[in-house]
Amino acid sequence: MSEYSKHATITVTGKSWDESRVVQADPVHAVARATFTTTYAGDIEGESTCALLLSYVGGDPDKPETMVGPYVGYEQVSGTLDGRTGTFVLEARGEHSGGVATTEVRVVPESGTGELVGLLGAGSYAAAAMEYTMKLAYDFS
């Protein structure tokens, strides 16, 4: 993240979560897809919709917080950053383990629209609940 000169701190609050299994070898080992929506507050004000693919490799399916495995996805953010309004897409990669989703994100190059055209950046978060803090380092090209 050090290649970027600006830094944003965002409080992300989950509003919805819809998950379904695509295929499973047994109740624990499965591939799932999830769609969720959030609101952003702080240095980015707005909302987002995210689509994830998850590969579960451990945990108790009756206790979703115990599930373990990696995930990838894309999140479209609509909002205002640095007084500029538009949309951009975050690419997310992470792992859920011990009840925490640890995620690295990067702004998909050329995904910015409106006044957010040219946005570049990368960040991370660790989510143990439906509200968490994301750190994003960024610049405009």
C-alpha positions in Angstrom: 0.0 0.0 0.0 3.0 2.3 0.4 3.0 3.2 -3.3 -0.1 5.5 -2.8 0.1 8.9 -1.2 -3.5 9.2 0.2 -5.1 7.1 2.9 -8.8 6.6 3.7 -10.4 5.0 6.7 -13.9 3.6 6.1 -16.5 2.1 8.5 -18.3 -0.6 6.5 -21.6 -1.8 7.7 -23.2 -4.9 6.2 -26.8 -4.6 5.3 -27.6 -8.0 3.7 -26.0 -11.4 3.1 -27.4 -14.0 0.7 -25.4 -17.2 0.3 -26.0 -20.5 -1.5 -24.0 -23.6 -2.2 -22.9 -24.1 -5.8 -21.6 -27.6 -5.2 -20.5 -29.7 -2.2 -18.5 -32.8 -1.6 -20.0 -33.1 1.9 -21.6 -30.7 4.3 -18.2 -29.1 5.1 -16.4 -29.1 1.8 -18.2 -26.9 -0.6 -18.1 -24.0 -3.1 -20.6 -21.3 -2.4 -21.5 -17.9 -3.8 -22.6 -14.9 -1.8 -24.0 -11.5 -2.5 -24.0 -8.8 0.1 -24.7 -5.1 0.4 -23.0 -2.5 2.7 -23.0 1.2 3.6 -19.7 3.1 3.7 -19.1 5.9 6.2 -16.0 8.0 6.9 -13.5 9.0 4.2 -15.8 7.3 1.7 -19.5 7.9 2.0 -21.7 5.6 0.0 -22.8 2.0 -0.5 -21.7 -1.1 -2.2 -22.8 -4.5 -3.6 -20.3 -7.4 -3.5 -20.3 -10.8 -5.2 -18.1 -13.5 -3.7 -17.1 -17.1 -4.5 -16.1 -19.1 -1.4 -14.4 -22.5 -1.0 -15.2 -24.0 2.4 -12.6 -26.5 3.7 -13.5 -26.7 7.4 -15.8 -25.7 10.2 -19.4 -26.6 11.3 -22.1 -25.8 8.6 -24.6 -25.4 11.5 -22.4 -22.5 12.8 -21.5 -20.3 9.8 -19.1 -18.2 11.9 -16.8 -21.4 12.2 -16.5 -22.0 8.5 -13.0 -21.9 7.1 -11.7 -21.2 3.6 -10.6 -18.8 1.0 -12.7 -16.4 -1.1 -12.5 -14.1 -4.1 -14.9 -11.5 -5.4 -15.7 -8.0 -6.7 -17.4 -5.1 -5.0 -18.9 -2.1 -6.8 -18.8 1.0 -4.6 -20.9 4.0 -5.3 -20.1 7.1 -3.3 -17.9 10.1 -2.6 -14.1 10.1 -1.9 -12.1 13.3 -1.6 -15.1 15.3 -2.6 -15.4 13.3 -5.9 -18.5 11.3 -6.6 -18.8 8.2 -8.8 -18.3 4.4 -8.7 -15.4 2.0 -8.7 -14.8 -1.7 -8.2 -12.7 -3.4 -5.6 -11.2 -6.8 -6.2 -11.2 -8.8 -3.0 -9.2 -11.9 -1.9 -9.2 -13.3 1.6 -9.6 -16.1 4.0 -12.2 -16.8 6.7 -10.8 -18.5 9.8 -11.4 -18.3 13.5 -14.6 -16.2 12.9 -12.7 -13.4 11.1 -12.7 -12.6 7.3 -9.2 -11.2 6.6 -9.3 -9.5 3.2 -6.9 -7.7 0.8 -8.6 -5.4 -1.8 -7.4 -3.4 -4.8 -9.2 -1.0 -7.0 -9.7 -2.6 -10.4 -7.8 -0.4 -12.9 -10.0 1.7 -15.1 -13.2 0.8 -13.1 -13.8 4.4 -11.8 -16.7 6.3 -13.2 -17.9 9.9 -12.9 -15.4 12.0 -10.8 -13.7 8.8 -9.7 -12.2 8.1 -13.1 -8.5 7.3 -12.6 -8.8 6.0 -9.0 -6.1 3.5 -8.1 -5.6 1.9 -4.7 -5.2 -1.0 -2.4 -6.3 -1.8 1.1 -7.3 -4.4 3.7 -9.7 -5.2 6.5 -10.4 -7.9 9.1 -14.2 -8.4 9.6 -15.4 -10.3 12.7 -18.9 -8.8 12.5 -21.2 -7.0 10.1 -19.4 -3.7 10.9 -15.7 -3.3 10.3 -13.0 -0.8 9.4 -11.3 -0.8 6.0 -8.1 1.0 5.3 -7.5 2.1 1.7 -4.4 3.7 0.3 -5.1 5.5 -3.0 -4.2 8.1 -5.7 -5.8 9.4 -8.9 -3.8 8.9 -12.1 
